[in-house]
């Protein structure tokens, strides 16, 4: 039934929410999801599918994306090749991925959550939240993407970064800045906010 829906729909929709556990790997949609796409679990979701989307918000849980897949996605966005309308991505990979591999060549700058904050408007709810720290990368037109990892901290009020965010930043900063660290900074939760 899911395959019939994915292959048969020919018009744009505002939102698509699916909990389809299996399915073939779709290369792209025959229709546009304008505002919000959500899938959990999503082992069938692949890089080509992600690059073909132009939704404002994408939330994909339990994917098989490799660090290289995530890097291709980020670099394609940076170069202005894909995902022009993107405002937010939340995704979780099945296995943790090395952050240095994910961000290789993206010229990311790791920001201190105690000194860096931005106010973000959710594309789906239109509610505002505060984003502290994160890894900043820029698209070729100057737009900023802030990449955060780990659990989803959601701040409606500007109360500053949590103690957990500060501890995580201090623990991972040395790995991020080191050329020869014997440790890897691996994550499986990625949240990307576009300003």
N, C-alpha and C positions, 0 to 999 in steps of 0.2 A: 504494500500500500504506500509506504514512504517513497519508494522508487517511482511509482506512478505520479505521486504528487510533485516530486522534485523534477521529473522530466516533463510533466504535463502543464504545469502552470506557466502562463505566458505573459502575465502582467505584473506590474510592480506591487509590492506590499509594504506596509509600514513596518511591521515586525514579523519575525519568524522565530518561534521558540520550539525546539525539538528535544526529545529525550530518546531519540533513536539509538539503540545500542550497536547495531551493525548496519551494514550497507556497503555498497561498492564505493570506491573513492571517486567522488564527482570532481571533474576538472573545473567546472564553473556552473553557475545557475543560468537557467533559461529566463530568469526574471530578476528584478532588482529588489533587494531589501533596503529600503531607504533609511530607516532610523536605527533599528536594533535587531541583531542576529544573536541568538543564544542556543547553544547545544551542549548537553551534558548527559551521558558521556559522548565522546566525539572521536573515536578511534578512526573513523572513516574520513575525517576531515584532513585534507592535505594542503601542501603549500600552494599549488596552482589554484585551488579553490579560494584560499585566503587572498591571493594576489588579484583574483578576478572580482572580489567584492569591493563595493564603494559605499558601504553603510557607515553611518556616523558612529555607531557603537557595535562592537563585536565581543561576545563573551563565549569562549570555547574552553570547555573543561575536559580533562583527560585525553590529551592528544598524543600522538607519537612524533611530534616535531622534534627534530634533532637540533643541536646548537647551530649547525650550518643552515638549516631551514629558517630558524629564527633570524639569523644574520642576513640571509638573502631577503627576507621580508623587511627588516629594518633598513637595509641599504636601498632596496627598491623604493621604499617610502622616502628616504632621504634624497634620492636622485629625482624624485617627482614622477616616477614611472607608474605608480599604482596608488590606490587607496587615497585619492585626493580629498574626499569628504570626511575622512576618518577623524574622530575626536577622542575616542577611547577604545582600548582593547584590554580585555582581561583574558588571560589564558593560563592553563595549567597543563604542563607536560606530564606524561606518565612517569618519566624518570627525571631526576634533577640534571640540569645542564650547566656547564662551566660558563660563567658570566664573561670571562675574557674571550671565549670562542663565540659566544652570542654577539658580543659587541665589537669583534675584530674589524678594524678599519672604519668604525663609525665615529671616531674621534669623540667618544663619550667623556664627559666631565662629571666625576662623582662629587655630589654636593652634600655639605653638612646639613643635617635636618635642623640643627639648632640655629642656623643662620640663613637658611633658604626656605622660603615658603611662597606658594602660589595659590590663588583661588580658582577653582575649576567648576564649571557648570556641567552636570551630568546630561548627556544627550537624551536619555530616556525620561528621567524624572524632572529635568530642568531645575533640580535642587543644587545648591552650591555646597562644595566641600573644600577643605584646605589640604594641600599636598605639601609635605615637608621633605626636603632633601631630594634624593633620587639621582639617577644618572641622566644628564641632559645631553641630548643630541639635537642637531638642527637639520632641517630640510634645505634644499638648495635655494628656496625662496625665503629663507629666514625663519620659518615656523619652528617652534620649539616642541620637542617631545620629551616628556619626563618619564623615565622608566623606573618603576618601583618593584621590589621583589618581596617575597614572603607573604604573610597574611595581610588581609585587606583591612587597614586601619582607615576608618571613616570619621572625619572631623567636620561637623557642621559649624562649630564655634572655633575661633582662633585661640586655642589654649596652648599652642606650642607642641612640639614633637613629644611623643611618648618616651618613657625611659627605655622601653624595648627597642624603639627605632634608633635611639642614640647608642645603645649598647651594640646593636647590629652594625651600625655605621662604623663605630670604633673598631670592632672586631674584623670587619671586612675591608676596611680602608687599606690596611697594610698589604693584604693580598692583591687588591686592586692596583696599588702603586708599585708593587714589586715586579721586577722583570724575571726573577729567578725563584719565586716562592715555591717551596715544595708542597704548599697547600693550594687547593683550588677553592674558589668561591662558587659553589653549585647551588642552583635554585630550581624549583619547578613551578612557582607562581610568578607570573609577570603581569604587571599592570602598566599600561602605557597611556599617558594623558597628553593630548595635543593642544597647544596654545597658539 
